[in-house]
Amino acid sequence: MSREFKFFVYLLERYAARNGETADVTYNRLAAHNLVDYAIGMYELYHIENLENAFADLDRKLNACGLVRQ
């Protein structure tokens, strides 16, 4: 398993917990809008930042799709 994918799993679990949902629900939300590869591709930036910055970025992407919980 690549370091990028390992980090994605970590990010996914933390992002799901922050949103009060399970990782599979969060994964399906990201996958439905082709954001899984985007998140994995952001490894170089996401893994050196505070996770809240990654969460905010994913929120912006999902908001553009009308999918962020209020």
NUVEXDO-523927 format. One line per 10 residues: number of its first residue (from 1); their letters; for each residue x, y, z of N, C-alpha, C, O. Coordinates in nm, 2 decimals, padded with zeros to 4 digits. Example, Ala and Ser with C-alpha at 12.3 -4.5 7.8 and 13.67 -1.06 7.14 Angstrom:
1	AS	01.32 -00.57 00.78 01.23 -00.45 00.78 01.32 -00.33 00.78 01.42 -00.33 00.85 ~ 01.28 -00.22 00.71 01.37 -00.11 00.71 01.29 00.00 00.79 01.34 00.11 00.80;
! end
This chain:
1	MSREFKFFVY	00.09 -00.12 00.00 00.00 00.00 00.00 00.09 00.12 00.00 00.18 00.13 00.08 ~ 00.06 00.22 -00.09 00.14 00.34 -00.10 00.12 00.43 00.02 00.02 00.42 00.09 ~ 00.22 00.52 00.05 00.21 00.61 00.16 00.09 00.71 00.13 00.03 00.75 00.22 ~ 00.07 00.74 00.00 -00.04 00.83 -00.04 -00.17 00.76 00.00 -00.26 00.83 00.06 ~ -00.19 00.64 -00.03 -00.31 00.57 00.00 -00.33 00.55 00.16 -00.44 00.57 00.21 ~ -00.22 00.52 00.23 -00.23 00.51 00.37 -00.27 00.64 00.43 -00.36 00.64 00.52 ~ -00.22 00.75 00.38 -00.26 00.88 00.44 -00.40 00.91 00.40 -00.48 00.97 00.48 ~ -00.45 00.87 00.28 -00.58 00.89 00.24 -00.68 00.82 00.34 -00.78 00.88 00.38 ~ -00.65 00.70 00.37 -00.73 00.63 00.47 -00.74 00.70 00.60 -00.84 00.72 00.66 ~ -00.62 00.75 00.65 -00.62 00.83 00.77 -00.70 00.95 00.76 -00.78 00.98 00.85;
11	LLERYAARNG	-00.68 01.02 00.65 -00.76 01.15 00.63 -00.91 01.12 00.62 -00.99 01.19 00.68 ~ -00.95 01.01 00.55 -01.09 00.98 00.53 -01.15 00.95 00.67 -01.26 00.99 00.70 ~ -01.08 00.87 00.75 -01.13 00.84 00.89 -01.15 00.96 00.97 -01.25 00.98 01.04 ~ -01.05 01.05 00.97 -01.06 01.17 01.05 -01.17 01.27 01.00 -01.24 01.33 01.08 ~ -01.18 01.28 00.87 -01.28 01.37 00.81 -01.42 01.32 00.83 -01.51 01.39 00.86 ~ -01.43 01.19 00.83 -01.56 01.13 00.86 -01.60 01.15 01.00 -01.71 01.19 01.03 ~ -01.51 01.13 01.10 -01.53 01.15 01.24 -01.57 01.30 01.26 -01.66 01.33 01.34 ~ -01.50 01.39 01.20 -01.53 01.53 01.22 -01.67 01.57 01.17 -01.73 01.66 01.22 ~ -01.71 01.49 01.07 -01.85 01.52 01.01 -01.96 01.44 01.08 -02.07 01.44 01.04 ~ -01.92 01.35 01.17 -02.02 01.27 01.24 -02.08 01.16 01.16 -02.19 01.13 01.17;
21	ETADVTYNRL	-02.00 01.11 01.07 -02.05 01.00 00.98 -01.94 00.89 00.97 -01.83 00.91 01.02 ~ -01.98 00.78 00.92 -01.88 00.67 00.90 -01.79 00.69 00.78 -01.82 00.77 00.69 ~ -01.68 00.63 00.78 -01.58 00.64 00.67 -01.64 00.60 00.54 -01.61 00.66 00.43 ~ -01.73 00.49 00.54 -01.78 00.45 00.41 -01.88 00.55 00.35 -01.89 00.56 00.23 ~ -01.95 00.62 00.44 -02.04 00.73 00.39 -01.96 00.84 00.33 -01.99 00.89 00.22 ~ -01.86 00.88 00.40 -01.77 00.98 00.35 -01.70 00.94 00.22 -01.70 01.02 00.12 ~ -01.65 00.82 00.21 -01.59 00.77 00.09 -01.69 00.78 -00.02 -01.65 00.82 -00.13 ~ -01.81 00.73 00.00 -01.91 00.73 -00.11 -01.94 00.87 -00.15 -01.96 00.90 -00.27 ~ -01.95 00.97 -00.06 -01.97 01.11 -00.10 -01.86 01.16 -00.19 -01.88 01.23 -00.29 ~ -01.73 01.13 -00.15 -01.62 01.17 -00.23 -01.61 01.10 -00.36 -01.59 01.16 -00.47;
31	AAHNLVDYAI	-01.64 00.97 -00.36 -01.63 00.89 -00.49 -01.74 00.94 -00.59 -01.72 00.94 -00.71 ~ -01.86 00.97 -00.54 -01.97 01.01 -00.62 -01.93 01.13 -00.71 -02.00 01.16 -00.81 ~ -01.84 01.21 -00.66 -01.80 01.33 -00.73 -01.66 01.33 -00.77 -01.59 01.44 -00.78 ~ -01.60 01.21 -00.79 -01.46 01.20 -00.84 -01.36 01.27 -00.75 -01.27 01.33 -00.81 ~ -01.38 01.27 -00.62 -01.28 01.34 -00.54 -01.19 01.25 -00.46 -01.10 01.30 -00.39 ~ -01.20 01.12 -00.48 -01.11 01.03 -00.41 -00.97 01.05 -00.47 -00.87 01.07 -00.40 ~ -00.96 01.04 -00.60 -00.83 01.06 -00.67 -00.77 01.20 -00.64 -00.65 01.21 -00.63 ~ -00.86 01.30 -00.64 -00.81 01.43 -00.60 -00.75 01.43 -00.46 -00.64 01.49 -00.45 ~ -00.82 01.38 -00.36 -00.77 01.38 -00.23 -00.64 01.30 -00.22 -00.54 01.34 -00.15 ~ -00.63 01.19 -00.28 -00.50 01.11 -00.28 -00.39 01.19 -00.35 -00.28 01.19 -00.30;
41	GMYELYHIEN	-00.42 01.26 -00.46 -00.33 01.34 -00.53 -00.28 01.46 -00.45 -00.17 01.52 -00.48 ~ -00.35 01.50 -00.35 -00.31 01.61 -00.27 -00.22 01.57 -00.15 -00.20 01.65 -00.06 ~ -00.18 01.45 -00.15 -00.09 01.40 -00.04 00.02 01.49 00.00 00.04 01.52 00.11 ~ 00.10 01.54 -00.10 00.22 01.62 -00.07 00.18 01.74 00.01 00.26 01.79 00.09 ~ 00.07 01.80 -00.02 00.02 01.92 00.05 -00.05 01.88 00.18 -00.02 01.94 00.29 ~ -00.14 01.79 00.17 -00.23 01.76 00.29 -00.14 01.70 00.41 -00.17 01.73 00.52 ~ -00.05 01.62 00.38 00.02 01.55 00.49 00.12 01.64 00.57 00.16 01.60 00.67 ~ 00.15 01.76 00.51 00.23 01.85 00.59 00.16 01.96 00.65 00.21 02.04 00.73 ~ 00.03 01.97 00.63 -00.06 02.08 00.68 -00.14 02.03 00.80 -00.14 01.91 00.83 ~ -00.20 02.12 00.87 -00.29 02.08 00.97 -00.41 02.02 00.90 -00.45 02.06 00.80;
51	LENAFADLDR	-00.46 01.91 00.96 -00.57 01.84 00.89 -00.69 01.93 00.87 -00.77 01.91 00.77 ~ -00.71 02.03 00.95 -00.83 02.12 00.93 -00.82 02.19 00.79 -00.92 02.22 00.73 ~ -00.70 02.21 00.75 -00.68 02.27 00.61 -00.73 02.18 00.50 -00.79 02.22 00.41 ~ -00.70 02.05 00.52 -00.74 01.95 00.42 -00.89 01.94 00.43 -00.96 01.93 00.33 ~ -00.95 01.94 00.55 -01.09 01.93 00.57 -01.16 02.05 00.50 -01.26 02.03 00.43 ~ -01.11 02.17 00.52 -01.16 02.29 00.46 -01.16 02.28 00.30 -01.25 02.32 00.24 ~ -01.05 02.22 00.25 -01.04 02.21 00.11 -01.15 02.11 00.06 -01.21 02.14 -00.04 ~ -01.16 02.00 00.12 -01.26 01.90 00.08 -01.40 01.96 00.10 -01.49 01.93 00.02 ~ -01.42 02.03 00.21 -01.55 02.10 00.22 -01.58 02.19 00.10 -01.69 02.19 00.05 ~ -01.48 02.27 00.06 -01.50 02.36 -00.05 -01.54 02.28 -00.18 -01.63 02.32 -00.25;
61	KLNACGLVRQ	-01.47 02.17 -00.20 -01.49 02.09 -00.32 -01.64 02.03 -00.31 -01.71 02.03 -00.41 ~ -01.67 01.98 -00.20 -01.81 01.92 -00.18 -01.92 02.03 -00.19 -02.02 02.01 -00.24 ~ -01.88 02.14 -00.13 -01.98 02.25 -00.14 -02.01 02.29 -00.28 -02.12 02.33 -00.31 ~ -01.91 02.29 -00.36 -01.93 02.32 -00.51 -02.03 02.22 -00.57 -02.09 02.25 -00.67 ~ -02.04 02.10 -00.51 -02.13 02.00 -00.56 -02.26 02.01 -00.48 -02.35 01.93 -00.51 ~ -02.27 02.10 -00.38 -02.39 02.11 -00.30 -02.40 02.00 -00.20 -02.51 01.96 -00.16 ~ -02.29 01.94 -00.15 -02.29 01.83 -00.06 -02.24 01.85 00.08 -02.23 01.75 00.15 ~ -02.20 01.97 00.12 -02.15 01.98 00.25 -02.26 02.00 00.35 -02.36 02.07 00.33 ~ -02.25 01.92 00.46 -02.35 01.93 00.57 -02.34 02.07 00.64 -02.22 02.12 00.66 ~ -02.44 02.13 00.67 -02.44 02.26 00.74 -02.45 02.24 00.89 -02.45 02.34 00.96;
! end
